[in-house]
Amino acid sequence: MQRNPYGNMPPANSPPLHHPVPQHVSTVPQLRSPPPPVPLQQQQSYGNPYQAQGGNNGFGAYGGFINDPTAQMGFQVGQTALKHGSEYVEANFNRYVNVSALKHYFNVSNSYVVNKLFLVLFPWRHKPWSRKQSIGPNGQEGWFLPPRDDLNSPDMYIPVMALVTYILLSTLLAGLRGAFQPELLGYTATWAFFIVFIEILGLKLGCYLLSISNESQLLDLVAYSGYKFVGVIVTLVTSEIVNRGKGTGGWIGWTIFGYCFLANALFLLRSLKYVLLPENTTDERGTMQTVARSQKSRRTQFLFLYSYPVQLVFMWALTTV
């Protein structure tokens, strides 16, 4: 049997290799270093549609308006007019009200306000009532100390706050009783200002007839005329709580009113003594003159009339609104 010569067979030819060809060509991104950091001002300028290219002016096309000579002249004219207008208003306002003296009455502290309210409501055992004065370089008494440093000094902070509180409290109590009207706020404010005006007018008339003069007399009288609102507020609030919304009627309401009236009358009687009953007076030439006994007696009667009967009528009129 004849065998095939396997060992002498020619090598077989392998088929050619075919590599896959990609259908979609993709590009590899080239890696680059990051850009340098941009300054903060330049970053803020990005995205500003009103900024002109090539300039740092934030106003864009209108940036040249600020540097315009006509605009600068207009600004200077406006500043000059505003300055002269403020000086004119201040000069004319100082004709009627001394601003520097008015600031003296608002120079208060928290401890002064608390102690002053306690003094107005409980003046029975307070001593002394005389005001403190500063000592000059020559050892002589000078001007009166501000309220911050003297409890007996009159202030305008408490009277103004008490007046505003009285107006708001009266309308609030009317609303709790179901009798609130928008016109009540203006009516209450008008009534309160009218009483204060009549009171100051009567005081000035009495001081003129009795020849009482003082540099700070008007501002002192305005301040003292407002302390009555403290007693009126206490009367309204306490009576409303005790009487359960029935007002100041009944013996409890009248008792509270009577106490507040007597406390306010004694406070005014002691405090106004240095204003209405000075030991000596000064004439126009600066000469000291002693007050006669008969004139001092009339001043004492006027002070008593103002502190008791007049305050009784005014406080009663304020509590019945």
ZAGU-415243 format. One record per residue (C-alpha): residue number from 1; residue in one letter; x, y, z. Coordinates in nm, 4 decimals. Example, Ala and Ser with C-alpha at 12.3 -4.5 7.8 and 13.67 -1.06 7.14 Angstrom:
# residues 2
+-----+-----+----------+----------+----------+
:   n : res :       xx :       yy :       zz :
+-----+-----+----------+----------+----------+
:   1 :   a :   1.2300 :  -0.4500 :   0.7800 :
:   2 :   s :   1.3670 :  -0.1060 :   0.7140 :
+-----+-----+----------+----------+----------+
This chain:
# residues 321
+-----+-----+----------+----------+----------+
:   n : res :       xx :       yy :       zz :
+-----+-----+----------+----------+----------+
:   1 :   m :   0.0000 :   0.0000 :   0.0000 :
:   2 :   q :   0.1481 :   0.3331 :  -0.0978 :
:   3 :   r :   0.1462 :   0.6238 :   0.1454 :
:   4 :   n :   0.1095 :   0.9831 :   0.0487 :
:   5 :   p :   0.4194 :   1.1876 :   0.1037 :
:   6 :   y :   0.2810 :   1.4297 :   0.3752 :
:   7 :   g :   0.6152 :   1.5415 :   0.4693 :
:   8 :   n :   0.6878 :   1.6819 :   0.1250 :
:   9 :   m :   0.3622 :   1.8831 :   0.0906 :
:  10 :   p :   0.4039 :   2.2531 :   0.0021 :
:  11 :   p :   0.3099 :   2.5094 :   0.2740 :
:  12 :   a :  -0.0449 :   2.6287 :   0.2631 :
:  13 :   n :  -0.0993 :   2.9990 :   0.1839 :
:  14 :   s :  -0.2870 :   3.1875 :   0.4724 :
:  15 :   p :  -0.5609 :   3.4344 :   0.3696 :
:  16 :   p :  -0.4734 :   3.8056 :   0.3927 :
:  17 :   l :  -0.5707 :   3.9902 :   0.7147 :
:  18 :   h :  -0.8313 :   4.2664 :   0.6817 :
:  19 :   h :  -0.8378 :   4.5399 :   0.9550 :
:  20 :   p :  -1.1792 :   4.6998 :   1.0322 :
:  21 :   v :  -1.2193 :   5.0438 :   0.8922 :
:  22 :   p :  -1.4143 :   5.2902 :   1.1209 :
:  23 :   q :  -1.7249 :   5.4273 :   0.9665 :
:  24 :   h :  -1.7282 :   5.7590 :   1.1728 :
:  25 :   v :  -1.4067 :   5.9416 :   1.2054 :
:  26 :   s :  -1.3560 :   6.0930 :   1.5559 :
:  27 :   t :  -1.1003 :   6.3549 :   1.6287 :
:  28 :   v :  -0.9013 :   6.3481 :   1.9497 :
:  29 :   p :  -0.9010 :   6.6907 :   2.1224 :
:  30 :   q :  -0.5709 :   6.8508 :   2.1664 :
:  31 :   l :  -0.4805 :   6.9253 :   2.5295 :
:  32 :   r :  -0.3714 :   7.2785 :   2.5993 :
:  33 :   s :  -0.2740 :   7.4623 :   2.9175 :
:  34 :   p :  -0.5472 :   7.6808 :   3.0830 :
:  35 :   p :  -0.5475 :   8.0548 :   3.0138 :
:  36 :   p :  -0.3963 :   8.2884 :   3.2749 :
:  37 :   p :  -0.6364 :   8.4254 :   3.5446 :
:  38 :   v :  -0.8315 :   8.7348 :   3.4477 :
:  39 :   p :  -0.8340 :   9.0359 :   3.6921 :
:  40 :   l :  -1.1512 :   9.0995 :   3.8932 :
:  41 :   q :  -1.2307 :   9.4316 :   3.7294 :
:  42 :   q :  -1.2051 :   9.2751 :   3.3840 :
:  43 :   q :  -1.4326 :   8.9866 :   3.4910 :
:  44 :   q :  -1.6950 :   9.2320 :   3.6107 :
:  45 :   s :  -1.6764 :   9.4084 :   3.2803 :
:  46 :   y :  -1.7776 :   9.0916 :   3.0940 :
:  47 :   g :  -2.1423 :   9.0748 :   3.0204 :
:  48 :   n :  -2.2022 :   9.4507 :   3.0640 :
:  49 :   p :  -2.3926 :   9.5484 :   2.7524 :
:  50 :   y :  -2.3521 :   9.9184 :   2.8277 :
:  51 :   q :  -1.9741 :   9.9173 :   2.8476 :
:  52 :   a :  -1.7946 :  10.0537 :   2.5492 :
:  53 :   q :  -1.5216 :   9.8380 :   2.4014 :
:  54 :   g :  -1.1723 :   9.9598 :   2.4664 :
:  55 :   g :  -1.2678 :  10.1743 :   2.7685 :
:  56 :   n :  -1.3044 :  10.1321 :   3.1466 :
:  57 :   n :  -1.6002 :  10.3688 :   3.1849 :
:  58 :   g :  -1.9017 :  10.1881 :   3.3337 :
:  59 :   f :  -2.1471 :  10.4285 :   3.1741 :
:  60 :   g :  -2.0732 :  10.3082 :   2.8223 :
:  61 :   a :  -2.1732 :  10.5533 :   2.5593 :
:  62 :   y :  -2.2867 :  10.7989 :   2.8291 :
:  63 :   g :  -1.9524 :  10.8007 :   3.0104 :
:  64 :   g :  -1.8454 :  11.1180 :   2.8433 :
:  65 :   f :  -2.1369 :  11.3046 :   3.0029 :
:  66 :   i :  -1.9614 :  11.3140 :   3.3412 :
:  67 :   n :  -1.6480 :  11.4672 :   3.1924 :
:  68 :   d :  -1.8410 :  11.7168 :   2.9883 :
:  69 :   p :  -1.7574 :  12.0769 :   3.0966 :
:  70 :   t :  -2.1220 :  12.1803 :   3.0689 :
:  71 :   a :  -2.2339 :  11.8988 :   3.2989 :
:  72 :   q :  -1.9650 :  11.9836 :   3.5537 :
:  73 :   m :  -2.0737 :  12.3459 :   3.5501 :
:  74 :   g :  -2.4331 :  12.2352 :   3.6077 :
:  75 :   f :  -2.3263 :  12.0239 :   3.9047 :
:  76 :   q :  -2.1402 :  12.3155 :   4.0579 :
:  77 :   v :  -2.4372 :  12.5459 :   4.0130 :
:  78 :   g :  -2.6661 :  12.2870 :   4.1773 :
:  79 :   q :  -2.4333 :  12.2418 :   4.4733 :
:  80 :   t :  -2.4040 :  12.6164 :   4.5228 :
:  81 :   a :  -2.7816 :  12.6624 :   4.5084 :
:  82 :   l :  -2.8347 :  12.3794 :   4.7577 :
:  83 :   k :  -2.5771 :  12.5245 :   4.9951 :
:  84 :   h :  -2.7275 :  12.8743 :   4.9870 :
:  85 :   g :  -3.0779 :  12.7323 :   5.0230 :
:  86 :   s :  -2.9867 :  12.5326 :   5.3338 :
:  87 :   e :  -2.8133 :  12.8371 :   5.4842 :
:  88 :   y :  -3.1197 :  13.0506 :   5.4155 :
:  89 :   v :  -3.3568 :  12.8000 :   5.5768 :
:  90 :   e :  -3.1308 :  12.7593 :   5.8789 :
:  91 :   a :  -3.0916 :  13.1340 :   5.9225 :
:  92 :   n :  -3.4666 :  13.1986 :   5.9041 :
:  93 :   f :  -3.5470 :  12.9010 :   6.1266 :
:  94 :   n :  -3.3057 :  13.0274 :   6.3914 :
:  95 :   r :  -3.4996 :  13.3526 :   6.4056 :
:  96 :   y :  -3.7856 :  13.1781 :   6.5797 :
:  97 :   v :  -3.6233 :  12.8725 :   6.7368 :
:  98 :   n :  -3.2756 :  12.8525 :   6.8835 :
:  99 :   v :  -3.1559 :  12.5163 :   6.7559 :
: 100 :   s :  -2.8572 :  12.4988 :   6.9896 :
: 101 :   a :  -3.0782 :  12.5727 :   7.2891 :
: 102 :   l :  -3.3355 :  12.3201 :   7.1687 :
: 103 :   k :  -3.0724 :  12.0444 :   7.1597 :
: 104 :   h :  -3.0118 :  12.1085 :   7.5293 :
: 105 :   y :  -3.3623 :  11.9815 :   7.6133 :
: 106 :   f :  -3.3107 :  11.6530 :   7.4268 :
: 107 :   n :  -2.9783 :  11.5703 :   7.5930 :
: 108 :   v :  -3.1189 :  11.2881 :   7.8070 :
: 109 :   s :  -3.0163 :  10.9391 :   7.9113 :
: 110 :   n :  -3.2077 :  10.6208 :   7.9923 :
: 111 :   s :  -3.1560 :  10.6606 :   8.3665 :
: 112 :   y :  -3.2788 :  11.0202 :   8.3500 :
: 113 :   v :  -3.5994 :  10.9209 :   8.1697 :
: 114 :   v :  -3.6803 :  10.6487 :   8.4244 :
: 115 :   n :  -3.6054 :  10.8706 :   8.7240 :
: 116 :   k :  -3.7949 :  11.1647 :   8.5746 :
: 117 :   l :  -4.1076 :  10.9568 :   8.5149 :
: 118 :   f :  -4.0872 :  10.8348 :   8.8731 :
: 119 :   l :  -4.0497 :  11.1956 :   8.9924 :
: 120 :   v :  -4.3533 :  11.3141 :   8.7946 :
: 121 :   l :  -4.5722 :  11.0382 :   8.9406 :
: 122 :   f :  -4.4257 :  11.0376 :   9.2940 :
: 123 :   p :  -4.3006 :  11.3891 :   9.3763 :
: 124 :   w :  -4.3967 :  11.3821 :   9.7441 :
: 125 :   r :  -4.0607 :  11.3259 :   9.9101 :
: 126 :   h :  -3.8238 :  11.4606 :   9.6478 :
: 127 :   k :  -3.5593 :  11.7121 :   9.7607 :
: 128 :   p :  -3.4033 :  11.9413 :   9.6495 :
: 129 :   w :  -3.5959 :  12.1001 :   9.3633 :
: 130 :   s :  -3.3369 :  12.3602 :   9.2649 :
: 131 :   r :  -3.1498 :  12.3190 :   8.9380 :
: 132 :   k :  -2.7770 :  12.2611 :   8.9159 :
: 133 :   q :  -2.5495 :  12.5079 :   8.7447 :
: 134 :   s :  -2.2019 :  12.4676 :   8.6056 :
: 135 :   i :  -1.9125 :  12.6445 :   8.7735 :
: 136 :   g :  -1.7162 :  12.8844 :   8.5574 :
: 137 :   p :  -1.3387 :  12.9355 :   8.5600 :
: 138 :   n :  -1.3759 :  13.2256 :   8.8030 :
: 139 :   g :  -1.5704 :  13.0173 :   9.0506 :
: 140 :   q :  -1.9034 :  13.1756 :   8.9545 :
: 141 :   e :  -2.2172 :  12.9883 :   8.8559 :
: 142 :   g :  -2.2694 :  12.9636 :   8.4820 :
: 143 :   w :  -2.5379 :  12.7966 :   8.2724 :
: 144 :   f :  -2.7792 :  12.5245 :   8.3789 :
: 145 :   l :  -2.6703 :  12.1646 :   8.3369 :
: 146 :   p :  -2.8496 :  11.9495 :   8.0730 :
: 147 :   p :  -3.1153 :  11.6981 :   8.1777 :
: 148 :   r :  -2.8641 :  11.4153 :   8.1526 :
: 149 :   d :  -2.6733 :  11.5634 :   8.4486 :
: 150 :   d :  -2.9600 :  11.7192 :   8.6451 :
: 151 :   l :  -3.2844 :  11.5460 :   8.7359 :
: 152 :   n :  -3.4591 :  11.8775 :   8.8058 :
: 153 :   s :  -3.3828 :  12.0125 :   8.4597 :
: 154 :   p :  -3.6806 :  12.0224 :   8.2206 :
: 155 :   d :  -3.6587 :  11.8206 :   7.9012 :
: 156 :   m :  -3.8663 :  11.7854 :   7.5874 :
: 157 :   y :  -3.8087 :  11.4185 :   7.5201 :
: 158 :   i :  -4.0625 :  11.2957 :   7.7755 :
: 159 :   p :  -4.3316 :  11.5561 :   7.6852 :
: 160 :   v :  -4.3024 :  11.4854 :   7.3113 :
: 161 :   m :  -4.3119 :  11.1082 :   7.3586 :
: 162 :   a :  -4.5996 :  11.1408 :   7.6047 :
: 163 :   l :  -4.7971 :  11.3562 :   7.3602 :
: 164 :   v :  -4.7539 :  11.1071 :   7.0760 :
: 165 :   t :  -4.8383 :  10.8171 :   7.3075 :
: 166 :   y :  -5.1529 :  10.9936 :   7.4262 :
: 167 :   i :  -5.2755 :  11.0433 :   7.0683 :
: 168 :   l :  -5.2150 :  10.6805 :   6.9736 :
: 169 :   l :  -5.3525 :  10.5457 :   7.3017 :
: 170 :   s :  -5.6763 :  10.7436 :   7.2742 :
: 171 :   t :  -5.7462 :  10.6075 :   6.9274 :
: 172 :   l :  -5.6531 :  10.2553 :   7.0388 :
: 173 :   l :  -5.8961 :  10.2649 :   7.3304 :
: 174 :   a :  -6.1664 :  10.3983 :   7.0993 :
: 175 :   g :  -6.1020 :  10.1068 :   6.8652 :
: 176 :   l :  -6.1299 :   9.8566 :   7.1512 :
: 177 :   r :  -6.4686 :  10.0041 :   7.2369 :
: 178 :   g :  -6.5782 :   9.9769 :   6.8739 :
: 179 :   a :  -6.5937 :  10.3548 :   6.8205 :
: 180 :   f :  -6.2844 :  10.4025 :   6.6048 :
: 181 :   q :  -6.3045 :  10.6334 :   6.3054 :
: 182 :   p :  -6.0229 :  10.7545 :   6.0793 :
: 183 :   e :  -6.0988 :  11.1150 :   6.1724 :
: 184 :   l :  -6.0465 :  11.0407 :   6.5422 :
: 185 :   l :  -5.6680 :  11.0427 :   6.5110 :
: 186 :   g :  -5.6607 :  11.3953 :   6.3683 :
: 187 :   y :  -5.9251 :  11.5175 :   6.6105 :
: 188 :   t :  -5.7327 :  11.3914 :   6.9130 :
: 189 :   a :  -5.4057 :  11.5422 :   6.7909 :
: 190 :   t :  -5.5722 :  11.8771 :   6.7214 :
: 191 :   w :  -5.7363 :  11.8821 :   7.0645 :
: 192 :   a :  -5.4079 :  11.8020 :   7.2418 :
: 193 :   f :  -5.2118 :  12.0674 :   7.0510 :
: 194 :   f :  -5.4877 :  12.3205 :   7.1143 :
: 195 :   i :  -5.4724 :  12.2653 :   7.4906 :
: 196 :   v :  -5.0925 :  12.2983 :   7.4931 :
: 197 :   f :  -5.1130 :  12.6165 :   7.2851 :
: 198 :   i :  -5.3739 :  12.7753 :   7.5135 :
: 199 :   e :  -5.1708 :  12.6788 :   7.8195 :
: 200 :   i :  -4.8470 :  12.8305 :   7.6872 :
: 201 :   l :  -5.0307 :  13.1413 :   7.5703 :
: 202 :   g :  -5.1789 :  13.1897 :   7.9173 :
: 203 :   l :  -4.8405 :  13.1387 :   8.0806 :
: 204 :   k :  -4.6706 :  13.3924 :   7.8553 :
: 205 :   l :  -4.9474 :  13.6424 :   7.9187 :
: 206 :   g :  -4.9143 :  13.5965 :   8.2941 :
: 207 :   c :  -4.5358 :  13.6324 :   8.2757 :
: 208 :   y :  -4.5748 :  13.9527 :   8.0754 :
: 209 :   l :  -4.8219 :  14.1037 :   8.3191 :
: 210 :   l :  -4.6075 :  14.0082 :   8.6187 :
: 211 :   s :  -4.2824 :  14.1277 :   8.4525 :
: 212 :   i :  -4.1208 :  13.7840 :   8.4644 :
: 213 :   s :  -3.8344 :  13.7486 :   8.2184 :
: 214 :   n :  -3.5953 :  13.4613 :   8.1564 :
: 215 :   e :  -3.3728 :  13.3713 :   7.8634 :
: 216 :   s :  -3.5015 :  13.0143 :   7.8349 :
: 217 :   q :  -3.8482 :  13.0870 :   7.9698 :
: 218 :   l :  -4.0484 :  12.9874 :   7.6610 :
: 219 :   l :  -3.8752 :  12.6528 :   7.6105 :
: 220 :   d :  -3.9024 :  12.5761 :   7.9807 :
: 221 :   l :  -4.2757 :  12.6463 :   7.9781 :
: 222 :   v :  -4.3244 :  12.4297 :   7.6698 :
: 223 :   a :  -4.1414 :  12.1442 :   7.8411 :
: 224 :   y :  -4.3352 :  12.1728 :   8.1672 :
: 225 :   s :  -4.6691 :  12.1940 :   7.9871 :
: 226 :   g :  -4.6154 :  11.8459 :   7.8418 :
: 227 :   y :  -4.5594 :  11.6565 :   8.1652 :
: 228 :   k :  -4.9326 :  11.6410 :   8.2298 :
: 229 :   f :  -4.9646 :  11.3805 :   7.9537 :
: 230 :   v :  -4.7772 :  11.1308 :   8.1724 :
: 231 :   g :  -5.0513 :  11.1430 :   8.4353 :
: 232 :   v :  -5.3212 :  11.1393 :   8.1683 :
: 233 :   i :  -5.1733 :  10.8236 :   8.0108 :
: 234 :   v :  -5.1536 :  10.6489 :   8.3494 :
: 235 :   t :  -5.5150 :  10.7449 :   8.4208 :
: 236 :   l :  -5.6422 :  10.6160 :   8.0859 :
: 237 :   v :  -5.4536 :  10.2858 :   8.0969 :
: 238 :   t :  -5.5240 :  10.2039 :   8.4617 :
: 239 :   s :  -5.8899 :  10.3003 :   8.4423 :
: 240 :   e :  -5.9372 :  10.0968 :   8.1248 :
: 241 :   i :  -5.7897 :   9.7870 :   8.2919 :
: 242 :   v :  -5.9683 :   9.8229 :   8.6244 :
: 243 :   n :  -6.3061 :   9.9256 :   8.4817 :
: 244 :   r :  -6.2845 :   9.6577 :   8.2079 :
: 245 :   g :  -6.3270 :   9.8870 :   7.9122 :
: 246 :   k :  -6.5764 :  10.1297 :   8.0660 :
: 247 :   g :  -6.3401 :  10.4279 :   8.0585 :
: 248 :   t :  -6.2462 :  10.6594 :   8.3414 :
: 249 :   g :  -6.5894 :  10.6561 :   8.5034 :
: 250 :   g :  -6.6631 :  10.5231 :   8.8498 :
: 251 :   w :  -6.4942 :  10.5925 :   9.1791 :
: 252 :   i :  -6.1823 :  10.3960 :   9.0829 :
: 253 :   g :  -6.1258 :  10.6039 :   8.7709 :
: 254 :   w :  -6.1805 :  10.9297 :   8.9563 :
: 255 :   t :  -5.9450 :  10.8194 :   9.2336 :
: 256 :   i :  -5.6679 :  10.7469 :   8.9854 :
: 257 :   f :  -5.7335 :  11.0759 :   8.8099 :
: 258 :   g :  -5.7243 :  11.2662 :   9.1388 :
: 259 :   y :  -5.3914 :  11.1146 :   9.2377 :
: 260 :   c :  -5.2285 :  11.1872 :   8.9007 :
: 261 :   f :  -5.3626 :  11.5425 :   8.9084 :
: 262 :   l :  -5.2264 :  11.6128 :   9.2576 :
: 263 :   a :  -4.8886 :  11.4611 :   9.1715 :
: 264 :   n :  -4.8600 :  11.6711 :   8.8537 :
: 265 :   a :  -4.9726 :  11.9874 :   9.0350 :
: 266 :   l :  -4.7113 :  11.9470 :   9.3093 :
: 267 :   f :  -4.4440 :  11.8711 :   9.0521 :
: 268 :   l :  -4.5223 :  12.1904 :   8.8583 :
: 269 :   l :  -4.5527 :  12.3973 :   9.1755 :
: 270 :   r :  -4.2053 :  12.2982 :   9.2889 :
: 271 :   s :  -4.0375 :  12.2966 :   8.9486 :
: 272 :   l :  -4.1696 :  12.6295 :   8.8164 :
: 273 :   k :  -4.0662 :  12.8156 :   9.1279 :
: 274 :   y :  -3.7301 :  12.9182 :   8.9835 :
: 275 :   v :  -3.8995 :  13.0384 :   8.6605 :
: 276 :   l :  -4.1983 :  13.2287 :   8.7961 :
: 277 :   l :  -4.0629 :  13.3199 :   9.1403 :
: 278 :   p :  -3.7029 :  13.4327 :   9.0951 :
: 279 :   e :  -3.5447 :  13.6071 :   9.3875 :
: 280 :   n :  -3.3864 :  13.8735 :   9.1657 :
: 281 :   t :  -3.4555 :  13.9990 :   8.8172 :
: 282 :   t :  -3.2286 :  14.1556 :   8.5580 :
: 283 :   d :  -3.3315 :  14.4554 :   8.3517 :
: 284 :   e :  -3.2245 :  14.5358 :   7.9965 :
: 285 :   r :  -2.8989 :  14.6989 :   8.1176 :
: 286 :   g :  -2.8046 :  14.3890 :   8.3199 :
: 287 :   t :  -2.8718 :  14.5474 :   8.6599 :
: 288 :   m :  -2.9955 :  14.3143 :   8.9320 :
: 289 :   q :  -3.3233 :  14.4203 :   9.0928 :
: 290 :   t :  -3.4881 :  14.2692 :   9.3967 :
: 291 :   v :  -3.8493 :  14.1568 :   9.3578 :
: 292 :   a :  -4.0912 :  14.3483 :   9.5792 :
: 293 :   r :  -4.2975 :  14.1596 :   9.8336 :
: 294 :   s :  -4.6312 :  14.2532 :   9.6744 :
: 295 :   q :  -4.5118 :  14.1471 :   9.3297 :
: 296 :   k :  -4.3789 :  13.8205 :   9.4677 :
: 297 :   s :  -4.7157 :  13.7567 :   9.6309 :
: 298 :   r :  -4.8945 :  13.8016 :   9.2984 :
: 299 :   r :  -4.6506 :  13.5651 :   9.1307 :
: 300 :   t :  -4.7128 :  13.3050 :   9.3989 :
: 301 :   q :  -5.0870 :  13.3298 :   9.3432 :
: 302 :   f :  -5.0407 :  13.2979 :   8.9684 :
: 303 :   l :  -4.8224 :  12.9886 :   9.0136 :
: 304 :   f :  -5.0799 :  12.8270 :   9.2431 :
: 305 :   l :  -5.3612 :  12.9099 :   9.0005 :
: 306 :   y :  -5.1727 :  12.7543 :   8.7122 :
: 307 :   s :  -5.0616 :  12.4432 :   8.9010 :
: 308 :   y :  -5.3989 :  12.3454 :   9.0478 :
: 309 :   p :  -5.7195 :  12.4861 :   8.8907 :
: 310 :   v :  -5.5813 :  12.5226 :   8.5377 :
: 311 :   q :  -5.4199 :  12.1781 :   8.5377 :
: 312 :   l :  -5.7383 :  12.0252 :   8.6753 :
: 313 :   v :  -5.9413 :  12.1590 :   8.3822 :
: 314 :   f :  -5.6857 :  12.0611 :   8.1188 :
: 315 :   m :  -5.6275 :  11.7097 :   8.2517 :
: 316 :   w :  -6.0001 :  11.6485 :   8.2818 :
: 317 :   a :  -6.0499 :  11.7656 :   7.9217 :
: 318 :   l :  -5.7760 :  11.5302 :   7.7984 :
: 319 :   t :  -5.9095 :  11.2242 :   7.9797 :
: 320 :   t :  -6.2648 :  11.2690 :   7.8485 :
: 321 :   v :  -6.1696 :  11.2511 :   7.4797 :
+-----+-----+----------+----------+----------+
